[in-house]
Amino acid sequence: MKILIVSDAWLPQLNGVVRTYEYLNAELEKRGHSTHVIGPAAFPRRMPMPGYKEIELVIMPYRRLKKMIDFHAPDHIHIATEGPLGIAARKYCIKHDYPFTTSYHTHFPDYLAKRVSKFLPFLYNPVKISAIARLRRFHAPASAMLIATQSLEDELRSWGFKTPMHRLTRGVTDIFRPEGETVMQDLPKPIALYVGRVAIEKNLEDFLSMDWNGSKVIIGHGPAVEELKAKYPDAHFVGKKERDELAAYYRSSDVFVFPSKTDTFGIVLIEALASGIPVAAYDVTGPRDIITEPLLGCIGDDLSIAAKQALAFEGTAAARHKYTRENYTWHLVAQQFLDAIQSALIKR
């Protein structure tokens, strides 16, 4: 099967959406399918996304995208994001009566509302309500909408989404394991780790201000780095780390703290668990679907309490690794993806 994926988030960007389709495509290729991703780099007219300069938004992409889709003549089109490329791909599919699937990867209603309300607090609810309505319309004509967890489906249903929903979880790779090289030997223990974008929507101040008798380490880049460095000088901001180096930071930590309330899954959660360390997070979409037993960590309304409780549980690193490797594989994700798009092919 020839599968075309259209995404506003793609290489050279590095984020959860990009990583998802990198690993998913590799697994699909192993099964004999042909995959191709159309991303912003294929278009000459681009501009940085406000507040997220790592993502470039394509300007007026429809004509060029139409030619690219016609050239590839795919058996199926999957729209991964709701940005300009996603909107153009949706337009193409509707205009040509071409069934398609979509994904809901990012809680843009909360993302946008948080950014706007930082300057104009009274606009939080109007912005969120407007964004929800816009996304509901975007996904409505899709044959299937891929989402990561049951709690996300429940939330979207409460917002009035009617699109048929299929699960698309995430996998974890072999590099994340308890055994291997370690780092940060000189830092006071216990070490609480955060990995991800350093931006307002990640709610990092809750992590940085929590009561903790040890070290706090932040891996990642983003627009809030300098502000948070100045405000929390005792925290350790180590920048972006990848692959083996990132794996070493995970396994060298004692607990992974995930303060975000707007993520739809959080690949970093299962990477931490596969590395053997427990997770502390809020009881929100994503963490509540992953941290389902004490062995894996603790979720609640207080990050400091959750982190201390996660640290105190006597589960072993090997047990967390085994659990994650058994329940989160890219092989399973690929099968979920194929099952979902089969519904679109049947309707064609």
FENVENHU-V562521 format. One line per field, one symbol per residue. phi: phi as a letter, one per 20 degrees, with the letter a starting at -180 (. if undefined). psi: psi as a letter, one per 40 degrees, with the letter a starting at -180 (. if undefined). A space follows every 50 residues. Layout:
# FENVENHU-V562521
phi: ???
psi: ???
This chain:
# FENVENHU-V562521
phi: .eddddbfdbgefcbffffgffffffffffenedcbddcgfecfebbffg mbffedefelegfffgfffffflffbdddecdegffffffgffffdldgb dccdecefgfgfffffffdcgfegfgffffffffffffegeffbdecebf ffggffffenfdggdcfcfcdceffebfeqfccmfeffefeddccqfebg femfffffeffbeaddcddpdqfegfffgffcfefdednecclfffgffg feedbddcefdcfebogfffffffeodfddbfecgogfededbggeqbcr ecfffffffffffefeffffffgffedccfffffffffffffffffff
psi: hhhhhhhehiieihadddddddddddddddeeihihhhadeehdhiiihh egedhhhhhgedddddddddddgidihhhdifaddddddddddddefhii iiigdhgdddddddddeddgdeedddddddddddddddedeidihhidid ddddddddeehehhhihgaiiiidehidiaiiafdeihiihhihhahgid eefdddddeihhgaihhhhiiieedddddddgeeihheahiibddddddd eeidihhgeieeiecgddddddddeeiiihiigihcddddgeiddeahia ehdddddddddeieiiddddddddddegidddddddddddeddddde.
